[in-house]
Each structure stands twice: as C-alpha cells, then as structure tokens.
Amino acid sequence: MTTDAVLDIRPAVLEPGAAGRPPAPRRTARILVVDAEGIVRFGLRQLFAPDPHLALIGEAATPRDALVVADRCPPDLVILDVDLGRGDGAGVDLARTLLERHRGVRILVLTGCRDREIMLRAVRLGVHGYVRKGADTADILRAVHTLLRGESVFDSGSGAGVVSPDVPRDEDRPPVRGLGSAMLTERENQVLRLLAVGMSNREIGRRLVISEATVKFHVRNLRDKLDVRRRTEIVYTATRQGIV
C-alpha cells in the first residue's frame, strides 16, 4: 500500500490587470486504485502521472488496505477490481463499504472478471462505471474523466470500446417502475439476455437466427418498455429492476 500527495496546487495564469490578485489554487481529483495485480497498479500509475487533473493518493491490493487509505484521505474516484484475485467478488463488498462511508465517491470497476452474478451485484449496488481490463488506455482515461464529471460509463463488451450512457446518478434517478419480465415477450427476454453479455445487434441476430433489423426492432421495444432513451441504458435499468 502506498500513498502519495493529494493536492496539486498550481499558480493560475494571470489575466491582464490581475497582477495584484493571489493565484487561485487548483485542486486535482483524488484517485485510489485497488487491484491485487501489481502490474495493473503500476500501469495505472504511469497512465495518470502526466495528467495534471488527476492525483493518485494511494494503491491497495486488499479491501483492508483500501479502507485504510480511503479513511485517511477520502478519494473522489476509486478504480476497483471486483474480485481482487480471489474469485469471490470481495471488491463488491468493498464498494458497498466505500459508498456507505464516503458519500459522493465515484467507483469505476476495472476488471477481467467474467462472473455474471458478481457483475450484476456490482451494478445493482450502484457502481458508476465498468470497463474490462484490456481496454485501450485512452478509453480508461476517458472513462475516468467521464465519471469525474458525474456521468456513468459502461463498457459495451462488444469490441466497440467504452460507451457513455449518461445514466443519472443513483441519488438523482427517480424510483424505477415495477416492470417484471412478464411484460416482455419471450423474444425480448432473449435479446435482453444477450445484450447483458455485451453482444452487438449483428451478434444477437446470428445467435437467434433473425435479421439485424429485427434485432433493432426488439431493442427499440425494450427501450420503450424500460422507459430509457439509449440502448446502453437498457441493461443497466433492467438490472436495477431485477429483470436480468
């Protein structure tokens, strides 16, 4: 576990006629990285180092160490692997504790975990983003800045990189409507399950032996029934309602 400087105070560029004013301090976003793999922590440290808007306040390989760092210096964003190399989803319980102890903290899940149940637990808990390990560094950096702006980012899992569905924060989202899978047709349920594992329209069409246009029709119906505007919000909302 390591801790580094928290704030980055830089003199502001003075405008004409502002010579007598003190420079305004600039506060960087505080980031905590929690991952059992040292090489991942090293890589993220190198990725964030050139960015003047990000300050890595600490690294941790275990939930216990992560809480020590977070309680000592509350982070703005936690980048977290949900299984922490143990395969039991320990990171999900850590995410819950962090959200309870530090109101306003943002959590980005960066993981290679393919356990669907663990990932659904994380989404239901209210993590703000999910990106698979192996994503381009530019996509990871973009996801970090997107979460810090108060938006959400969920990896499509289809090779298309990171998508930003602009999902409202949990505290801003109105209570979801009770829909229930009974209101979805059998085909819509099939499409929803395949969307949940990150398949594209073309891949869903091949799996179900239907045209891509037909898949788009079912996706549009899912958007309407779940009362969402974007394709990328379908799985998120369905998961929150317990449909998938």
Contacts in CASP RR format, 6 or more apart in sequence:
PFRMAT RR
TARGET T0000
AUTHOR 0000-0000-0000
METHOD contacts of the structure
MODEL  1
MTTDAVLDIRPAVLEPGAAGRPPAPRRTARILVVDAEGIVRFGLRQLFAP
DPHLALIGEAATPRDALVVADRCPPDLVILDVDLGRGDGAGVDLARTLLE
RHRGVRILVLTGCRDREIMLRAVRLGVHGYVRKGADTADILRAVHTLLRG
ESVFDSGSGAGVVSPDVPRDEDRPPVRGLGSAMLTERENQVLRLLAVGMS
NREIGRRLVISEATVKFHVRNLRDKLDVRRRTEIVYTATRQGIV
1 58 0 8 1.000
1 59 0 8 1.000
1 60 0 8 1.000
1 61 0 8 1.000
1 65 0 8 1.000
1 68 0 8 1.000
1 69 0 8 1.000
2 58 0 8 1.000
2 59 0 8 1.000
3 57 0 8 1.000
3 58 0 8 1.000
3 69 0 8 1.000
3 72 0 8 1.000
3 73 0 8 1.000
4 55 0 8 1.000
4 56 0 8 1.000
4 57 0 8 1.000
4 58 0 8 1.000
5 55 0 8 1.000
5 57 0 8 1.000
6 30 0 8 1.000
6 55 0 8 1.000
6 57 0 8 1.000
6 73 0 8 1.000
7 25 0 8 1.000
7 27 0 8 1.000
7 28 0 8 1.000
7 55 0 8 1.000
8 26 0 8 1.000
8 27 0 8 1.000
8 28 0 8 1.000
8 52 0 8 1.000
8 55 0 8 1.000
9 25 0 8 1.000
9 26 0 8 1.000
9 27 0 8 1.000
10 25 0 8 1.000
10 26 0 8 1.000
10 52 0 8 1.000
11 23 0 8 1.000
12 23 0 8 1.000
12 24 0 8 1.000
12 26 0 8 1.000
14 21 0 8 1.000
14 23 0 8 1.000
28 52 0 8 1.000
28 53 0 8 1.000
28 54 0 8 1.000
28 55 0 8 1.000
29 53 0 8 1.000
29 54 0 8 1.000
29 55 0 8 1.000
29 76 0 8 1.000
29 77 0 8 1.000
29 148 0 8 1.000
30 55 0 8 1.000
30 57 0 8 1.000
30 73 0 8 1.000
30 74 0 8 1.000
30 75 0 8 1.000
30 76 0 8 1.000
30 77 0 8 1.000
31 48 0 8 1.000
31 54 0 8 1.000
31 55 0 8 1.000
31 56 0 8 1.000
31 57 0 8 1.000
31 58 0 8 1.000
31 75 0 8 1.000
31 76 0 8 1.000
31 77 0 8 1.000
31 78 0 8 1.000
31 79 0 8 1.000
31 144 0 8 1.000
32 56 0 8 1.000
32 57 0 8 1.000
32 58 0 8 1.000
32 59 0 8 1.000
32 60 0 8 1.000
32 66 0 8 1.000
32 69 0 8 1.000
32 70 0 8 1.000
32 75 0 8 1.000
32 77 0 8 1.000
32 78 0 8 1.000
32 79 0 8 1.000
33 40 0 8 1.000
33 41 0 8 1.000
33 44 0 8 1.000
33 45 0 8 1.000
33 56 0 8 1.000
33 58 0 8 1.000
33 59 0 8 1.000
33 60 0 8 1.000
33 78 0 8 1.000
33 79 0 8 1.000
34 59 0 8 1.000
34 60 0 8 1.000
34 61 0 8 1.000
34 63 0 8 1.000
34 66 0 8 1.000
34 78 0 8 1.000
34 79 0 8 1.000
34 80 0 8 1.000
34 81 0 8 1.000
34 84 0 8 1.000
34 91 0 8 1.000
34 94 0 8 1.000
35 41 0 8 1.000
35 44 0 8 1.000
35 59 0 8 1.000
35 61 0 8 1.000
35 79 0 8 1.000
35 80 0 8 1.000
35 81 0 8 1.000
35 84 0 8 1.000
35 110 0 8 1.000
36 61 0 8 1.000
36 62 0 8 1.000
36 81 0 8 1.000
36 84 0 8 1.000
36 85 0 8 1.000
36 86 0 8 1.000
37 81 0 8 1.000
37 85 0 8 1.000
38 61 0 8 1.000
40 81 0 8 1.000
40 110 0 8 1.000
40 133 0 8 1.000
41 59 0 8 1.000
41 61 0 8 1.000
44 56 0 8 1.000
44 79 0 8 1.000
44 140 0 8 1.000
45 56 0 8 1.000
45 59 0 8 1.000
47 137 0 8 1.000
47 140 0 8 1.000
47 141 0 8 1.000
48 54 0 8 1.000
48 56 0 8 1.000
48 141 0 8 1.000
48 144 0 8 1.000
49 56 0 8 1.000
51 141 0 8 1.000
53 145 0 8 1.000
54 144 0 8 1.000
57 69 0 8 1.000
57 73 0 8 1.000
57 75 0 8 1.000
58 69 0 8 1.000
58 73 0 8 1.000
59 69 0 8 1.000
60 66 0 8 1.000
60 68 0 8 1.000
60 69 0 8 1.000
61 84 0 8 1.000
62 84 0 8 1.000
63 84 0 8 1.000
63 90 0 8 1.000
63 91 0 8 1.000
63 93 0 8 1.000
63 94 0 8 1.000
63 97 0 8 1.000
66 78 0 8 1.000
66 80 0 8 1.000
66 94 0 8 1.000
66 98 0 8 1.000
67 94 0 8 1.000
67 97 0 8 1.000
67 98 0 8 1.000
67 101 0 8 1.000
69 75 0 8 1.000
70 78 0 8 1.000
70 98 0 8 1.000
70 101 0 8 1.000
70 102 0 8 1.000
70 105 0 8 1.000
71 101 0 8 1.000
74 102 0 8 1.000
74 105 0 8 1.000
75 102 0 8 1.000
75 105 0 8 1.000
76 105 0 8 1.000
76 106 0 8 1.000
76 148 0 8 1.000
77 105 0 8 1.000
77 106 0 8 1.000
77 107 0 8 1.000
77 108 0 8 1.000
77 144 0 8 1.000
77 147 0 8 1.000
77 148 0 8 1.000
78 95 0 8 1.000
78 98 0 8 1.000
78 105 0 8 1.000
78 106 0 8 1.000
78 107 0 8 1.000
78 108 0 8 1.000
79 108 0 8 1.000
79 110 0 8 1.000
79 144 0 8 1.000
80 91 0 8 1.000
80 94 0 8 1.000
80 95 0 8 1.000
80 107 0 8 1.000
80 108 0 8 1.000
80 109 0 8 1.000
80 110 0 8 1.000
80 111 0 8 1.000
80 127 0 8 1.000
81 91 0 8 1.000
81 109 0 8 1.000
81 110 0 8 1.000
81 111 0 8 1.000
81 112 0 8 1.000
81 113 0 8 1.000
81 133 0 8 1.000
82 89 0 8 1.000
82 90 0 8 1.000
82 91 0 8 1.000
82 92 0 8 1.000
82 95 0 8 1.000
82 109 0 8 1.000
82 111 0 8 1.000
82 113 0 8 1.000
82 118 0 8 1.000
82 119 0 8 1.000
82 122 0 8 1.000
83 89 0 8 1.000
83 90 0 8 1.000
83 91 0 8 1.000
83 111 0 8 1.000
83 112 0 8 1.000
83 113 0 8 1.000
83 115 0 8 1.000
83 118 0 8 1.000
84 90 0 8 1.000
84 91 0 8 1.000
84 94 0 8 1.000
87 113 0 8 1.000
87 115 0 8 1.000
87 118 0 8 1.000
89 113 0 8 1.000
89 115 0 8 1.000
89 118 0 8 1.000
89 121 0 8 1.000
92 118 0 8 1.000
92 121 0 8 1.000
92 122 0 8 1.000
92 125 0 8 1.000
95 107 0 8 1.000
95 109 0 8 1.000
95 122 0 8 1.000
95 125 0 8 1.000
95 126 0 8 1.000
95 127 0 8 1.000
96 125 0 8 1.000
98 105 0 8 1.000
98 107 0 8 1.000
99 105 0 8 1.000
99 107 0 8 1.000
99 125 0 8 1.000
99 126 0 8 1.000
106 128 0 8 1.000
106 147 0 8 1.000
106 148 0 8 1.000
106 150 0 8 1.000
107 126 0 8 1.000
107 127 0 8 1.000
107 128 0 8 1.000
107 129 0 8 1.000
108 127 0 8 1.000
108 128 0 8 1.000
108 129 0 8 1.000
108 130 0 8 1.000
108 131 0 8 1.000
108 143 0 8 1.000
108 144 0 8 1.000
108 147 0 8 1.000
108 153 0 8 1.000
109 119 0 8 1.000
109 122 0 8 1.000
109 127 0 8 1.000
109 129 0 8 1.000
109 130 0 8 1.000
109 131 0 8 1.000
110 131 0 8 1.000
110 132 0 8 1.000
110 133 0 8 1.000
110 140 0 8 1.000
111 130 0 8 1.000
111 132 0 8 1.000
111 133 0 8 1.000
112 132 0 8 1.000
112 133 0 8 1.000
112 134 0 8 1.000
113 119 0 8 1.000
116 196 0 8 1.000
116 197 0 8 1.000
119 130 0 8 1.000
120 239 0 8 1.000
120 244 0 8 1.000
122 130 0 8 1.000
123 130 0 8 1.000
123 236 0 8 1.000
123 239 0 8 1.000
123 240 0 8 1.000
124 239 0 8 1.000
124 240 0 8 1.000
124 242 0 8 1.000
126 170 0 8 1.000
128 147 0 8 1.000
128 150 0 8 1.000
128 152 0 8 1.000
128 153 0 8 1.000
128 169 0 8 1.000
129 143 0 8 1.000
129 147 0 8 1.000
129 152 0 8 1.000
129 153 0 8 1.000
129 154 0 8 1.000
130 153 0 8 1.000
130 154 0 8 1.000
130 155 0 8 1.000
131 139 0 8 1.000
131 140 0 8 1.000
131 143 0 8 1.000
131 153 0 8 1.000
131 155 0 8 1.000
131 162 0 8 1.000
132 155 0 8 1.000
132 157 0 8 1.000
135 143 0 8 1.000
135 155 0 8 1.000
135 161 0 8 1.000
135 162 0 8 1.000
136 161 0 8 1.000
139 161 0 8 1.000
139 162 0 8 1.000
140 162 0 8 1.000
142 153 0 8 1.000
142 162 0 8 1.000
143 153 0 8 1.000
143 162 0 8 1.000
146 152 0 8 1.000
146 153 0 8 1.000
146 162 0 8 1.000
146 164 0 8 1.000
147 153 0 8 1.000
150 169 0 8 1.000
151 164 0 8 1.000
151 166 0 8 1.000
151 167 0 8 1.000
152 164 0 8 1.000
152 165 0 8 1.000
152 166 0 8 1.000
152 167 0 8 1.000
152 169 0 8 1.000
152 236 0 8 1.000
153 162 0 8 1.000
153 163 0 8 1.000
153 164 0 8 1.000
153 165 0 8 1.000
154 163 0 8 1.000
154 165 0 8 1.000
154 167 0 8 1.000
154 232 0 8 1.000
154 235 0 8 1.000
154 236 0 8 1.000
155 161 0 8 1.000
155 162 0 8 1.000
155 163 0 8 1.000
156 162 0 8 1.000
156 163 0 8 1.000
156 198 0 8 1.000
156 200 0 8 1.000
156 232 0 8 1.000
157 198 0 8 1.000
158 198 0 8 1.000
158 199 0 8 1.000
158 200 0 8 1.000
158 203 0 8 1.000
160 200 0 8 1.000
163 232 0 8 1.000
164 232 0 8 1.000
165 230 0 8 1.000
165 232 0 8 1.000
165 233 0 8 1.000
165 236 0 8 1.000
166 230 0 8 1.000
167 173 0 8 1.000
167 232 0 8 1.000
167 233 0 8 1.000
167 236 0 8 1.000
176 237 0 8 1.000
176 240 0 8 1.000
176 241 0 8 1.000
177 227 0 8 1.000
177 241 0 8 1.000
178 241 0 8 1.000
179 225 0 8 1.000
179 226 0 8 1.000
179 241 0 8 1.000
179 243 0 8 1.000
180 241 0 8 1.000
180 242 0 8 1.000
180 243 0 8 1.000
181 189 0 8 1.000
181 243 0 8 1.000
183 225 0 8 1.000
184 192 0 8 1.000
184 222 0 8 1.000
184 225 0 8 1.000
184 243 0 8 1.000
185 221 0 8 1.000
187 208 0 8 1.000
187 218 0 8 1.000
188 218 0 8 1.000
188 221 0 8 1.000
188 222 0 8 1.000
188 225 0 8 1.000
190 208 0 8 1.000
191 204 0 8 1.000
191 208 0 8 1.000
191 215 0 8 1.000
191 218 0 8 1.000
191 219 0 8 1.000
191 222 0 8 1.000
192 222 0 8 1.000
192 234 0 8 1.000
192 235 0 8 1.000
192 238 0 8 1.000
192 243 0 8 1.000
192 244 0 8 1.000
193 244 0 8 1.000
194 203 0 8 1.000
194 204 0 8 1.000
194 207 0 8 1.000
194 208 0 8 1.000
195 204 0 8 1.000
195 219 0 8 1.000
195 222 0 8 1.000
195 231 0 8 1.000
195 234 0 8 1.000
195 235 0 8 1.000
196 235 0 8 1.000
196 238 0 8 1.000
196 239 0 8 1.000
196 244 0 8 1.000
198 235 0 8 1.000
199 207 0 8 1.000
201 212 0 8 1.000
201 215 0 8 1.000
201 216 0 8 1.000
201 219 0 8 1.000
202 212 0 8 1.000
202 215 0 8 1.000
204 215 0 8 1.000
205 211 0 8 1.000
205 212 0 8 1.000
205 214 0 8 1.000
205 215 0 8 1.000
208 215 0 8 1.000
219 231 0 8 1.000
219 234 0 8 1.000
222 234 0 8 1.000
222 238 0 8 1.000
223 229 0 8 1.000
223 230 0 8 1.000
223 231 0 8 1.000
223 233 0 8 1.000
223 234 0 8 1.000
226 233 0 8 1.000
226 234 0 8 1.000
226 237 0 8 1.000
226 238 0 8 1.000
226 241 0 8 1.000
227 237 0 8 1.000
228 234 0 8 1.000
228 237 0 8 1.000
235 244 0 8 1.000
238 244 0 8 1.000
END
